[in-house]
Amino acid sequence: MTEKNHSAYYSFQKLTGKYLVTFMEIGTAKENNKVVVSVKGKIDAVTAPEFEKILSDLIVQGEKAFLLNFSGLEYISSAGLRSILSTAKQLKPKSGNMLFCGLKGPVKDVFKISGFDTIFKIYNTREEALK
């Protein structure tokens, strides 16, 4: 698999006279037998379905080892967490796995509060995770 940048996903929603802009950009690359999925922006109720679809499509293509690089992720909602759990469920019968790296700020806090830090292996850096 060569490096691939998926289209940036923008959504404009008008809320009480103001516009809410949601942004997510995903890039994928294969390194050390893992698909590295680098996410920038936000994974929320608007962008989570596209995030999940990209991961699901990769699983259908036969991929089963993922490193999710969240160093560019600013925010994740419960919809994003559900997408991660759904992907983990798809991987389980295939003996697949998901690793995470680059969590910081609110994203790191959400993983800790939700208990995801006890469910998934989390590394500080991409390099550590790829060893």
N, C-alpha and C positions, 0 to 999 in steps of 0.2 A: 504494500500500500504506500503510495506516495503521499506527501503532505497535501492536505486539501483544506481550503478555507470554505466553510459553508457560508451562504449568504447571510449577511447581517439581518436580523429580524427586528423591525421597528413596528411599534403599534401606537397609534394616537387615539386617545379616548378623551372625550369631552366630559369633564366632571365639574359641576357647579360653576360654569362660566370659565373654567381654566382647562388647559389641555395637559393630559398626563402622557408622557412619552416613555415607553418601555423599550429597552435596547438589550440585545444579546448577540454576541458573535461567537461562533464555534469554529475551531480549527482542529483537524485531526492529522496525526502522523504515526507511523509504525516505528517503534524503537524497542530493541531488546525483547522481541516477541510480545509486546504490549501495544495496544492502540492508545496513544496519548491524546486525550480530548481536552483541549484548552478552551476554557470558557471565559468570556469577558462580558461585563455588564451585569444584568439581573436575570435570575430565574424566578419568575413569579407566575401567577395564574395565567397570564397572557403568553409568556414564552415557554413555560414548562412543557406543553404538548409538543412543540417543535424540538426541544431538547430531548425528550423521551423518544420521539420518532427517529431522530438521528442515531441514538444509541441502539434502538430496536433494529433499525436497518442494518447496522454493523453486525449485530448478533445474527441476523438472518443470513448475512454474507459469510458467516462462519467464525467471526471473531468472538473470543471469550475471555480475554485478559485485557483489562482496561486500567489506565491511570487517568484519573480526572484531575487535571491541573486547574485549580480554582484561584490561582494567584491574581487573576484579573477579574474575579467575581466580586462584585460590590455588595450583593444582596441575594438572599435565597428565602423564599416563602415556604409555607407548608406544602404548597403545590409542587415546588421543586423537590422537597424531601420525598413526597409521594412518588415522583418520577424516578428518583434514585432507588426507592424500595421496589418499585415495579420492575426496574431494570435488573436489580439483584435477584428478584424472583425468576426472571427469564433466564438468568445465568446459572442458577442453582442446578437445574437438571443437566446442564452441559458441563458441570464441574468448573464453571468460570468464576472469575473474581473481579472485584473493583477495588482499586487502591486510590487514595486521595493525596494530594499535596497542595501546598501553597495557601492553605486556609488562613485567613487573617480577619481581624476586626469583627464585624457583625456576623459574618459567615462562620467564623470559628466559634463564636458564642452560640449560634443557633445549633451547630453540630454538638456542642457540649451539653446545652440545655435539653436537647431532644434525645440525647444518649447515642447519637450516631457515632460518636468518638469511641464507644465501646463495641459497636457492631462492625465497624469498618477499620481497616488499617490506614492510619494517616501519617504521612511523612511531612517534614518541614519543607523539603525541596524536591524538585523533579529528579535531580541527580541521585539523591538518597533512595528514592522510590524505584529507580531504574537499575540499581545495583543488583 
